[in-house]
């Protein structure tokens, strides 16, 4: 293949690094959105590395589908090996295919329906424990609930709030370390005994010990469980070999991290938007009340909660958790009119793409009705909240169902009101999360009775 078309350089500049001041943290999102003005492909520098930025949804679709064999997961996912081993999110080639086939039965659409009762029973106690006029850290509440749902449904584990918070803090620390290493891609820095590296190693040890205890209990009581952990402990590859405990720990830890963070952040942004859109909140309450009609939420209610689903889709568009994703070419490849040599680091921003006015009219407006079937829809490949192709998120059905369940349960009891005078900013770290999101819980009974301001 001849590289007869060269990628145009963009204006000088570097991506702000994670260790810089808060204004630079904010600038990251403006930066990746500004990159889209430089055309379908551009080149930037990240620390000492050159990165090729893909702004075209058509070219991105080629990378993720028809030409995916020319790419591996790239720089960001290399750093996620801090979890240990090569779990599904970072595995490549045949190993990725085998691991995906192993785990698929536990996350199949029909299997996920069977998790709805567990999701409901896990989230309800947390929601019931709130108090009228209590100020909640909504991000933390959603993270604990999402983590609890993943652990209960897939691992048959339900830790108390204290240990659950420790696990949550561990996941957060390890993910932040992985992102920082990706943003400063100098491998020797990762091995230095810095305070940050020591903290990440300690958090990883806490996580692996917690998951190791779950695995040990499953091994000691094999007939007591029928979940993802028991599946991973018994499934065999094509040679008849089973996974080692260390491999299972890596898979479970990675799934816990990936399955909790993105759903929680999406829910936090959703209730932030509802707090500023009372008409949409009212429509959500009407739908939940009509569908549930005072009955416990069950699997058959999920497809009936169509407005709830549109709210979640619109949150995934406007507040997509992924502000940067990566790939690396493993062989020369041509994308449209552009030729990339082997060992080219590639990145793109779902967050920026989902806010592109050429793809989404009035993109900064939170409008769940843009997803009505009679409305014009974005071009194929322009809305990819869970990715596309062979590396599409294996837990997409689980995450969407979990988000619908938690949204409906909260809406059936509560309104979450913005804290007066609070400013909420998007912060791009592990995901694009709110800077802080304290909201005031109001029971719907009090609101209906006119007992609130």
C-alpha positions in Angstrom: 0.0 0.0 0.0 1.4 3.4 -0.9 0.9 6.4 1.4 0.0 8.7 -1.4 -2.3 10.8 0.8 -0.8 12.5 3.8 -2.7 13.4 7.0 -2.7 17.2 7.4 -1.2 18.5 10.7 -3.3 20.6 12.9 -2.4 23.8 14.7 0.4 23.3 17.3 -0.8 22.1 20.7 -0.8 19.3 23.1 -3.6 17.6 24.9 -3.6 18.9 28.5 -2.2 16.2 30.9 -4.1 14.8 33.8 -1.7 16.3 36.4 -2.3 19.9 35.3 -4.6 22.4 36.9 -8.4 22.2 36.8 -8.8 24.8 34.0 -6.8 22.4 31.8 -9.1 19.5 32.8 -12.0 21.6 31.5 -10.1 22.4 28.3 -9.9 18.8 27.3 -13.5 18.6 26.2 -13.3 21.9 24.3 -10.1 20.6 22.7 -11.5 17.3 21.4 -14.5 19.2 20.1 -12.3 21.8 18.4 -10.4 19.0 16.7 -13.5 18.2 14.6 -13.0 21.5 12.8 -9.8 20.2 11.2 -11.5 17.7 8.9 -12.0 14.0 8.9 -8.5 13.2 10.1 -5.9 15.2 11.9 -2.6 14.7 13.8 -1.8 15.9 17.3 0.8 15.2 20.0 0.0 13.6 23.4 3.1 13.9 25.6 6.0 12.5 23.4 3.7 10.6 21.1 2.0 11.5 17.9 -1.7 10.6 17.6 -4.0 10.5 14.6 -7.4 11.8 15.3 -10.4 10.4 13.5 -13.3 12.8 13.2 -15.3 11.2 10.5 -18.0 8.7 11.6 -17.7 6.9 8.2 -13.9 6.3 8.7 -14.5 5.4 12.3 -17.0 2.8 11.2 -14.3 1.3 8.9 -11.9 1.1 11.9 -14.4 -0.6 14.1 -16.0 -3.0 11.5 -14.7 -3.7 8.0 -11.1 -2.9 8.7 -10.9 -3.8 12.4 -8.4 -6.6 11.7 -5.8 -3.9 11.1 -6.1 -2.5 14.6 -5.5 -3.4 18.2 -7.0 -1.6 21.2 -4.2 0.9 21.4 -2.6 3.2 24.0 -5.4 3.7 26.5 -6.3 0.1 26.7 -2.7 -1.0 27.1 -2.7 0.9 30.3 -5.8 -0.9 31.6 -3.5 -3.9 32.0 -2.9 -2.5 35.4 -5.8 -4.7 36.4 -3.6 -7.7 35.7 -3.5 -10.2 32.8 -5.5 -9.7 29.6 -9.2 -9.5 30.5 -11.8 -9.1 27.8 -11.6 -5.3 27.5 -7.9 -5.4 26.6 -7.5 -8.9 25.1 -6.6 -9.2 21.5 -7.2 -11.5 18.6 -8.1 -15.1 19.3 -7.9 -14.6 23.0 -10.5 -11.8 22.8 -12.8 -14.0 20.7 -12.5 -16.9 23.1 -13.1 -14.8 26.2 -16.1 -13.1 24.6 -17.7 -16.4 23.7 -17.1 -17.6 27.3 -18.8 -14.7 28.9 -21.6 -14.1 26.3 -24.1 -16.5 27.8 -24.2 -14.6 31.1 -24.8 -11.3 29.3 -27.2 -12.5 26.5 -30.4 -10.5 26.1 -32.6 -13.3 27.4 -30.3 -13.9 30.4 -30.4 -10.2 31.3 -34.2 -10.3 31.6 -33.7 -12.8 34.5 -31.5 -10.2 36.3 -34.3 -7.6 36.5 -35.6 -8.8 39.9 -32.1 -8.9 41.3 -31.4 -5.4 40.0 -34.6 -4.1 41.6 -34.0 -5.8 44.9 -30.4 -4.6 45.0 -31.2 -0.9 44.2 -34.4 -0.5 46.2 -32.9 -0.5 49.7 -30.5 2.3 48.8 -33.3 4.4 47.3 -35.6 3.7 50.3 -32.9 4.9 52.7 -33.0 8.4 51.4 -34.8 11.1 53.4 -37.0 13.9 52.4 -35.0 17.1 51.9 -31.7 15.2 52.3 -28.8 16.5 50.2 -27.3 13.6 48.2 -24.0 13.2 46.5 -25.8 11.9 43.4 -22.6 10.6 41.6 -21.6 8.6 44.6 -25.1 7.2 45.2 -25.4 6.1 41.5 -21.9 4.6 41.6 -22.7 2.5 44.7 -26.0 1.4 43.2 -24.6 0.5 39.8 -21.7 -1.4 41.5 -24.1 -3.2 43.8 -26.3 -4.3 40.8 -23.3 -5.7 38.9 -21.9 -7.5 42.0 -25.3 -8.9 43.0 -26.5 -10.0 39.5 -23.2 -11.3 38.1 -21.1 -12.2 41.2 -23.8 -13.1 43.8 -22.2 -10.7 46.2 -23.8 -7.9 48.1 -21.3 -6.1 50.4 -22.4 -3.6 53.0 -22.1 0.1 52.2 -18.6 0.5 53.9 -16.9 -2.3 52.0 -18.7 -1.3 48.8 -17.4 2.2 49.1 -13.8 0.8 49.5 -14.2 -1.2 46.4 -15.6 1.8 44.5 -12.7 4.0 45.6 -10.3 1.3 44.5 -11.9 1.1 41.0 -11.7 4.9 40.7 -8.1 5.0 41.7 -7.0 2.3 39.4 -8.8 3.7 36.4 -7.4 7.2 37.0 -3.9 5.8 37.1 -4.5 4.0 33.8 -5.7 7.2 32.2 -2.8 9.2 33.5 -0.3 6.7 32.2 -2.0 6.9 28.8 -1.9 10.7 28.8 1.8 10.6 29.7 2.9 7.6 27.7 6.4 7.2 29.1 6.7 3.6 30.4 9.5 4.3 32.9 7.3 6.7 34.8 4.8 3.9 35.6 7.5 2.0 37.5 8.7 4.8 39.7 7.7 4.6 43.4 5.7 7.8 43.2 2.8 8.5 45.5 0.3 8.1 42.7 1.8 4.8 41.6 1.9 3.4 45.1 -1.7 4.5 45.7 -2.8 2.7 42.4 -0.9 -0.4 43.4 -2.5 -0.5 46.8 -6.0 0.1 45.3 -5.4 -2.7 42.8 -4.4 -5.0 45.7 -7.6 -4.2 47.6 -9.7 -4.9 44.5 -8.0 -8.2 43.7 -8.3 -9.3 47.3 -12.0 -8.5 47.4 -12.7 -10.4 44.1 -10.4 -13.2 45.2 -12.6 -13.7 48.3 -15.7 -14.0 46.0 -13.9 -16.6 43.8 -12.7 -18.6 46.9 -16.3 -18.7 48.1 -17.6 -19.9 44.8 -14.9 -22.6 44.7 -15.8 -23.7 48.2 -19.6 -23.8 47.5 -19.9 -24.6 43.8 -23.5 -25.7 44.0 -24.6 -22.5 45.7 -24.1 -20.2 42.7 -25.2 -19.9 39.1 -23.7 -16.6 37.9 -20.9 -15.1 35.8 -18.2 -16.1 38.3 -19.3 -19.7 38.4 -19.4 -19.7 34.6 -15.8 -18.3 34.4 -14.6 -21.0 36.9 -16.0 -23.9 34.9 -15.9 -22.9 31.2 -13.3 -24.5 29.0 -11.4 -23.2 26.0 -10.9 -25.3 22.8 -8.0 -27.2 24.5 -10.2 -28.2 27.5 -8.3 -25.8 29.8 -10.1 -23.7 32.4 -9.2 -20.2 33.5 -6.8 -19.8 36.4 -7.9 -17.9 39.5 -5.7 -14.9 38.4 -7.4 -14.8 35.0 -10.9 -14.9 36.6 -9.9 -12.2 39.0 -8.7 -10.0 36.1 -12.0 -10.6 34.1 -14.2 -9.9 37.1 -12.3 -6.8 38.2 -12.4 -5.4 34.7 -16.1 -6.1 34.3 -16.9 -4.6 37.7 -15.0 -1.4 36.7 -16.4 -1.1 33.2 -20.0 -2.1 34.2 -20.3 0.3 37.2 -18.6 3.5 36.1 -20.3 4.3 32.8 -23.8 3.4 34.0 -23.5 5.4 37.1 -22.2 8.5 35.3 -25.0 8.3 32.8 -27.6 8.1 35.6 -26.0 11.1 37.4 -26.2 13.2 34.3 -29.8 12.0 33.6 -31.0 13.2 37.0 -29.1 16.5 36.6 -30.9 17.1 33.3 -34.3 16.2 34.8 -33.6 18.6 37.7 -33.5 21.4 35.1 -36.3 20.1 32.9 -39.5 19.7 35.1 -41.7 19.0 32.1 -39.5 16.0 31.1 -39.4 14.8 34.7 -43.2 15.0 34.8 -43.5 12.9 31.7 -41.1 10.3 33.2 -43.3 10.1 36.4 -46.4 9.7 34.3 -44.9 6.9 32.3 -43.5 5.1 35.4 -46.8 5.4 37.3 -48.8 4.2 34.3 -46.6 1.2 33.5 -46.0 0.0 37.1 -49.4 0.9 38.4 -48.3 0.3 41.9 -46.8 -3.1 41.1 -43.1 -4.1 41.7 -41.0 -3.5 38.7 -40.5 -6.7 36.6 -38.9 -7.7 33.4 -42.1 -7.3 31.4 -42.2 -3.6 32.3 -38.8 -2.8 30.7 -39.9 -2.6 27.0 -42.9 -0.6 28.1 -40.8 2.2 29.5 -40.2 3.8 26.1 -39.8 7.4 27.3 -37.4 6.3 30.0 -35.3 4.6 27.3 -35.3 7.8 25.2 -34.1 9.8 28.2 -31.2 7.4 28.7 -30.4 7.4 25.0 -30.3 11.2 25.0 -28.1 11.3 28.1 -25.7 8.9 26.4 -25.6 11.3 23.5 -25.3 14.6 25.2 -23.2 13.3 28.1 -21.4 10.4 26.6 -19.1 8.9 29.2 -16.2 8.3 26.8 -14.4 11.5 25.9 -11.5 9.6 24.3 -10.9 6.1 22.9 -7.9 4.6 21.1 -6.7 2.0 18.6 -3.3 1.3 17.1 -2.6 0.0 13.6 -0.9 -3.4 13.5 -0.5 -3.3 9.7 -0.8 -0.6 7.0 -4.4 0.4 6.3 -6.2 2.8 4.0 -9.2 4.7 5.4 -11.0 6.6 2.7 -8.4 8.8 1.0 -5.9 8.4 3.9 -3.2 5.8 4.4 -1.9 4.9 7.8 1.3 3.0 8.3 1.7 0.3 10.9 2.1 1.3 14.5 0.0 4.5 14.2 -1.8 5.5 17.3 -5.4 6.5 16.6 -7.9 8.2 18.8 -11.4 9.6 18.6 -14.0 11.2 20.9 -17.5 9.8 21.1 -18.3 12.8 23.3 -17.4 15.2 20.6 -19.0 13.3 17.8 -22.3 13.1 19.7 -22.3 16.9 20.0 -21.5 17.6 16.3 -24.1 20.0 14.9 -23.6 18.4 11.4 -24.8 15.1 12.9 -27.3 16.2 15.5 -29.5 19.3 15.1 -29.4 21.6 18.1 -26.8 19.3 19.7 -26.5 21.0 23.1 -30.3 20.8 23.7 -31.4 17.8 25.9 -34.2 16.5 23.7 -35.2 12.8 24.3 -37.9 13.2 21.6 -35.1 13.4 18.9 -35.2 9.6 19.2 -38.8 9.2 18.2 -39.0 7.0 15.1 -40.8 9.7 13.1 -37.9 12.2 13.7 -34.9 12.2 11.4 -32.2 10.0 12.8 -28.4 10.5 12.7 -26.4 8.7 10.0 -25.3 5.1 10.7 -22.3 5.0 13.0 -22.8 8.6 14.3 -24.4 7.4 17.6 -22.4 4.6 19.2 -22.8 4.8 23.0 -21.6 1.1 23.3 -19.4 1.0 20.3 -19.9 -1.1 17.2 -18.3 -4.1 15.6 -16.7 -7.1 17.1 -15.5 -5.1 20.1 -18.9 -3.6 20.9 -19.5 -3.6 24.6 -20.5 -7.1 25.7 -22.6 -5.6 28.5 -24.7 -3.2 26.5 -28.0 -5.0 27.2 -27.1 -5.3 30.9 -26.2 -1.7 31.2 -29.2 -0.4 29.5 -31.6 -2.6 31.5 -29.8 -1.6 34.7 -30.2 2.1 33.8 -33.9 1.7 33.1 -34.5 -0.2 36.3 -32.7 2.4 38.5 -34.3 5.4 36.7 -37.8 3.9 37.1 -37.3 3.0 40.8 -36.1 6.5 41.7 -38.8 8.2 39.6 -41.5 6.2 41.3 -40.6 7.7 44.7 -38.5 10.8 44.4 -37.7 14.1 42.7 -34.1 15.2 42.8 -33.8 18.9 42.8 -30.7 21.0 42.0 -28.9 22.6 44.9 -29.5 26.4 44.7 -26.6 28.2 43.2 -24.6 25.1 42.4 -22.5 25.0 39.2 -22.0 21.6 37.6 -19.2 21.2 35.1 -18.2 18.2 33.1 -14.8 16.7 34.1 -13.1 14.3 31.7 -11.2 11.8 33.7 -12.1 8.1 33.7 -15.4 9.2 32.1 -17.0 12.6 31.6 -18.5 13.0 35.1 -20.0 15.9 36.9 -17.6 18.1 38.8 -19.9 17.6 41.8 -23.6 16.9 41.9 -25.3 17.5 45.2 -29.1 17.3 44.8 -31.9 17.6 47.2 -34.2 14.5 47.5 -37.9 15.3 47.7 -40.5 12.6 48.1 -43.2 12.8 45.4 -45.8 12.6 48.1 -44.5 15.8 49.6 -44.3 17.5 46.2 -47.8 16.5 45.3 -49.2 17.8 48.6 -47.5 21.2 47.9 -45.2 20.9 50.9 -42.1 22.0 49.1 -41.1 25.3 47.7 
